[in-house]
Structures are given as C-alpha cells and as structure tokens.
Amino acid sequence: MTVSLLGDGIYLVAVAWQVYDLSNDPAALSLVGLAWTSGMVAFLLFGGVVSDRLERRRVMIAADLVRAAVLAVIGALSLAGVLEVWHLAALVVLFGAGEAFFGPAFSALVPDIVTGERLVDANALDQLIREGAMRLVGPALGGAAVALVGAGTAFVIDSGTFLFSAACIFALRIRSVSLSAGARSARREIGEGVAFARSQPWLWATLVMASVSLLAFIGPLEVLVPYVVRNDLGSGAGAFGAVLAAGGAGSVVASVVLSQRGLPRRYLTFMYAVWGAGTLVFVGYAFATHVWHMAALTLVFGASDTMGMIVWGTLMQSRVPPGLRGRVNSLDWFVSIALAPLSFALTGPVSNAIGVDATLILAGIIPAVVTAVLFFAAGLRADEAAHPAVPVADAAV
C-alpha cells in the first residue's frame, strides 16, 4: 500500500499539471475529474457485491492490474506528444472503475487480517501510511518528477507502483471467505446493504453529510487549488506538490496522536467537529497570497480529515456485520462520491461566473453548516451514548 500510495501522490501532481499544460482552463481539469468520479460511481455498488461474493484478494489484484494498464497508456501517449484532454477523460473512467472494485474489497479485508481490539491501531496506521505516502512524500516526489522528467514519465512510474501492489497482494496468506450467497440477485444484496445503512443513524447521517460536503468542495479542491498555485501565485509543480505534502504532514501527526490515544469517548461529536471545522480551510484559500499560506491551510485540512477518517474507518469495521462489509463499504463510497461528478462539472462554470475566490468561500461554508445540521437532526449525541466505541480513550473529548 505504501508504494502504491506514493504513486497516487505522484499522480495527483502529474494529472493536474498535464491537463493545465494541455489547456490552462479549470473547465478542462473539471472534465477529467468528472470522468474519473463517474467511473467510480458507475461501478461502486457492483464492486461491493463482488467483494462480498468473491475472494477479496483476487478482486484487489484485478483492480490494480487494470489501473496499471490505464496509467501505462496515458504515460505512453504523453511521452509520444499526442495526449489530448479527451484521451485523459476517456482513460480515467477505467481508472475510476478500478478504484470502485479495489476500495470496498480493501476495507472489507482489513478486519480479516486484524483482530477487533486492534482496529483503531490498524486504521491509524492506514491513515498514517495513506496520508504520509499519498499526501506528503508522494506529491513532493510528483512535483520533482514532473519538473525534472515530465508528466508522462510520472504516469509510467505510477503504473509500476500498481504492479508492485498487485504482487504484494498476491503474496498475502489471508484468504477471505465469501459470505454472500451467489445465487441471489445483486439487486437484492445491494438492498440489504441499503436497509442496514438506513437503520443506523450514525451511518446514514454521515453518508448524507459526506455527499453534500464533497459536492461543495471536491471540485474546488482538485481543480481550483492547483489553478491558484499556478496562475495566481505564479508557482510551479514543485510548489503544488509542497502544498499537498503539507496536508500529508498534518495527517501523519493526526494519525500518530490518535493511535496513541484511541478513540475519544464522544467519538461521533469528535468526528463531526473535526470534519466541519476542517472544511473552513477553503475560506482561507480564497485569501492566500503566498504558497506557504496554502501549505499551512492544507496542513490543517489534512489533520482534520484524517482524524475523522480514523474514527469512521473503525466504526465501519466494528459496527457493520462481516457479511455486509463489502456492500456497506461500497455504499459508503457510492453515496459519498455520488455528487462528486456534479461538483467537477460545476466548478469550472461556477468559478467563471462568480470568481475563483467566491467559489472557494462557498466550498468551505456549505459543508460546515451541513455537518452541524445533520449532527443534531440525526440525534447522534444519543447514538454515541447508547453505543460506546471500543476501545475508548481515557480522556474524554
């Protein structure tokens, strides 16, 4: 995972700079983001069914091989000097589809490897590696790679990391057992996952919150932040990589802290508070005048997001029945990113209409308000009191 996520960090810089080299217009990167997220959304629910029906390790290997092939083609087209924006848009649909199968299978496999009492440690380690590799070291390497050898070579390097990941997964000794009856229809199995989610306030409220929040900020984050660094601040790929790396640094610190403390007693209150406060960073992006301003804000965003994700990952693995893990994890991904394609589609036109700064301000305020409203509307204080998290930190938050 570490090597693969280093490649993902390189990709974050390479794809943004490649698109802006081809067309210095936020609408172009919005189109690529729309295609990527559409590929995920289209296959996520089916990916959850597959991860509950089939041996999860094989699903992950297949998904890695598909993504390796996609990136190899993108890299080859870029190095040949014939890559166009529409090529990228078409290919990242397949890249997103690979993620739709890998993500649910990975999340569902973790409890098969790690015992229940170590899930908090495992999720903290997951976030430490994920953010340290993908958001800290990976973007720094990506910025250097794009500056030194170009985006095409960076894509080829990322392709190699997926091949390495597939080899490591092949070497895993753990074998998951199918807990979903293959004779039943996929529609019925998806319905079981939906029914479980609707019965759990902590689950459905968070999915709605994530969906609306990502609608507000995922497009501005992926499209407008690199645009601001490149055009408003006059900096290059290395500076953009440094901004992303700062978010990774915040995530690493957050992971270490929570791995030592365990989950706070008021774990849902904590999760919603850090997520709601973290999105206000986007308001700060609108007023940043130096790269270090962007980096400091991204550090806060990375720490907030990671602290919430550690709590969320532990809840998903401890409060969802084993036979439903794949489907509920795919539902989590599906609902969370269902509106992400729309976010990418709107970012270009909205920023052209009201300006980049105003768009970033809305991207920060809307999620914070929605998070607060859903926390109280779903009665999550009562839910966390009735279902104390395990393990619980000694110090209440």
C-alpha positions, 0 to 999 in steps of 0.5 A: 500500500505504501508504494502504491500510495506514493504513486497516487501522490505522484499522480495527483501532481502529474494529472493536474499539471498535464491537463493545465499544460494541455489547456490552462482552463479549470473547465478542462481539469473539471472534465477529467475529474468528472470522468474519473468520479463517474467511473467510480460511481458507475461501478461502486455498488457492483464492486461491493457485491463482488467483494462480498461474493468473491475472494477479496484478494483476487478482486484487489489484484484485478483492480490494480492490474487494470489501473496499471494498464490505464496509467501505462497508456496515458504515460505512453501517449504523453511521452509520444506528444499526442495526449489530448484532454479527451484521451485523459477523460476517456482513460480515467473512467477505467481508472475510476472503475478500478478504484470502485472494485479495489476500495470496498474489497480493501476495507472489507479485508482489513478486519480479516487480517486484524483482530477487533481490539486492534482496529483503531491501531490498524486504521491509524496506521492506514491513515498514517501510511495513506496520508504520509505516502499519498499526501506528503512524500508522494506529491513532493516526489510528483512535483520533482518528477514532473519538473525534472522528467515530465508528466508522462514519465510520472504516469509510467512510474505510477503504473509500476507502483500498481504492479508492485501492489498487485504482487504484494497482494498476491503474496498475502496468506489471508484468504477471505471467505465469501459470505454472500450467497451467489445465487441471489440477485445483486439487486437484492444484496445491494438492498440489504446493504441499503436497509442496514445503512438506513437503520443506523443513524450514525451511518446514514447521517454521515453518508448524507453529510459526506455527499453534500460536503464533497459536492461543495468542495471536491471540485474546488479542491482538485481543480481550483487549488492547483489553478491558484498555485499556478496562475495566481501565485505564479508557482510551479509543480514543485510548489503544488506538490509542497502544498499537498505534502503539507496536508500529508504532514498534518495527517501523519501527526493526526494519525500518530496522536490518535493511535496513541490515544484511541478513540475519544469517548464522544467519538461521533461529536469528535468526528463531526467537529473535526470534519466541519471545522476542517472544511473552513480551510477553503475560506482561507484559500480564497485569501492566500497570497503566498504558497506557504499560506496554502501549505499551512491551510492544507496542513490543517485540512489534512489533520482534520480529515484524517482524524475523522477518517480514523474514527469512521474507518473503525466504526465501519469495521466494528459496527457493520456485520462481516457479511455486509462489509463489502456492500456497506463499504461500497455504499459508503463510497457510492453515496459519498462520491455520488455528487462528486461528478456534479461538483467537477462539472460545476466548478469550472462554470461556477468559478467563471461566473462568480470568481475563483475566490467566491467559489472557494468561500462557498466550498468551505461554508456549505459543508460546515453548516451541513455537518452541524445540521445533520449532527443534531437532526440525526440525534447522534449525541444519543447514538454515541451514548447508547453505543460506546466505541471500543476501545475508548480513550481515557480522556474524554473529548 
